[in-house]
Amino acid sequence: MSNTMTNERLEECLTLVTSALDGMKAKNITVLDVEDLTDVMEHMVIAEGTSKRHVRAMADSLGADAKQAGFMPLGREGGTDSDWTLIDLGAVVVHMMTPAAREFYDLEGLWSSPESLAELVATPREKKAGRRN
């Protein structure tokens, strides 16, 4: 794994994330262990906001809480009027979405199926070879 975070620090980060989201009244908070599926992160957290404004407020609050606790965000994606905002905390990546965006993108389905993930990251040559079999 490219990120170096001790197990204790990882648990602290996950607790901070879920507590911050819960404190902001996020809905349907899900924590996925994706350590065996990618070298980019260890856990993915997905949560719903009730509106674009709520998603932005959750992201703003989580970013501030993370910085205060010493988890400097590596990046943030999603604008002020976005239905999906992502905060990259290294070993933990947090997706905050409206219910419609969550249903449309179905990250849980994608990341829980190794076959779906393999198809997503396959090169064009691998995809072409797979079609002949």
C-alpha positions in Angstrom: 0.0 0.0 0.0 1.3 3.4 -0.9 -0.1 5.2 2.1 1.6 4.7 5.4 -0.9 4.8 8.3 -0.7 2.6 11.4 -3.7 0.5 12.3 -4.3 2.7 15.3 -4.1 5.9 13.3 -6.4 4.3 10.6 -9.0 3.5 13.2 -8.7 7.0 14.6 -9.3 8.4 11.1 -12.3 6.2 10.5 -13.8 7.1 13.9 -13.3 10.8 13.1 -14.9 10.5 9.7 -18.0 8.5 10.8 -18.4 10.8 13.9 -18.1 13.9 11.8 -20.6 12.6 9.2 -23.0 11.5 11.9 -22.7 14.9 13.6 -23.7 16.5 10.3 -26.8 14.2 10.1 -25.4 12.2 7.1 -27.6 9.3 6.1 -26.7 5.7 5.3 -23.0 5.9 6.3 -21.2 2.9 4.8 -17.5 1.9 5.4 -16.0 -0.4 2.8 -12.7 -2.3 3.3 -11.0 -2.1 -0.1 -7.5 -2.8 1.0 -7.3 -6.0 -1.0 -8.8 -4.4 -4.1 -6.5 -1.4 -4.5 -3.2 0.1 -3.4 -4.6 3.6 -3.4 -6.6 3.4 -0.1 -7.6 1.0 2.6 -11.1 2.1 3.3 -13.8 4.0 1.5 -16.6 5.8 3.3 -19.8 6.6 1.5 -22.5 8.8 3.0 -25.6 10.6 1.8 -26.6 14.2 2.2 -30.2 15.4 1.8 -29.2 18.0 -0.8 -26.3 19.5 -2.7 -26.0 22.2 0.1 -26.0 19.4 2.7 -23.3 17.5 0.8 -21.1 20.7 0.7 -21.7 21.4 4.4 -20.7 17.8 5.3 -17.5 18.1 3.2 -16.6 21.5 4.7 -17.2 20.2 8.3 -15.3 16.9 7.7 -12.3 18.8 6.1 -12.1 21.1 9.1 -12.4 18.3 11.6 -9.8 16.2 9.8 -7.3 19.1 9.7 -7.8 19.8 13.4 -7.1 16.1 14.2 -4.0 16.1 12.1 -5.4 14.3 9.1 -4.5 16.7 6.3 -6.7 16.1 3.2 -4.7 15.2 0.2 -7.4 16.5 -2.1 -11.0 17.4 -2.5 -13.2 17.0 -5.6 -16.6 18.5 -6.1 -17.7 22.0 -6.5 -20.1 24.2 -4.5 -23.1 23.0 -6.5 -22.0 19.3 -6.8 -24.1 16.3 -5.9 -20.9 14.4 -5.1 -17.9 15.5 -3.1 -14.9 13.5 -2.3 -12.3 14.1 0.4 -9.0 12.1 0.1 -7.5 11.5 3.5 -4.9 9.0 2.2 -5.8 5.6 3.5 -9.4 6.7 3.8 -11.4 8.2 0.9 -14.8 9.7 1.8 -17.6 10.1 -0.8 -20.5 12.4 0.2 -23.4 12.2 -2.3 -27.0 13.0 -2.8 -29.2 9.9 -2.8 -29.7 10.2 -6.6 -25.9 10.3 -7.2 -25.3 7.4 -4.9 -27.9 5.3 -6.6 -26.6 6.2 -10.1 -22.9 5.6 -9.4 -23.5 2.6 -7.1 -20.0 2.6 -5.6 -20.9 -0.2 -3.2 -21.8 -2.4 -6.1 -18.7 -1.5 -8.0 -16.3 -2.0 -5.1 -17.9 -5.2 -3.8 -17.5 -7.0 -7.1 -13.9 -7.9 -8.1 -15.3 -8.7 -11.6 -16.7 -5.2 -12.0 -13.5 -3.7 -10.8 -11.4 -5.8 -13.1 -13.5 -4.7 -16.0 -13.2 -1.1 -15.1 -9.4 -1.2 -14.9 -8.7 -3.6 -17.8 -6.7 -2.2 -20.7 -8.3 -2.2 -24.1 -6.1 -5.2 -25.1 -7.3 -7.2 -22.1 -10.9 -6.3 -22.8 -10.6 -7.4 -26.4 -8.9 -10.6 -25.4 -11.6 -11.3 -22.8 -14.3 -10.9 -25.5 -12.8 -13.7 -27.6 -12.9 -16.2 -24.7 
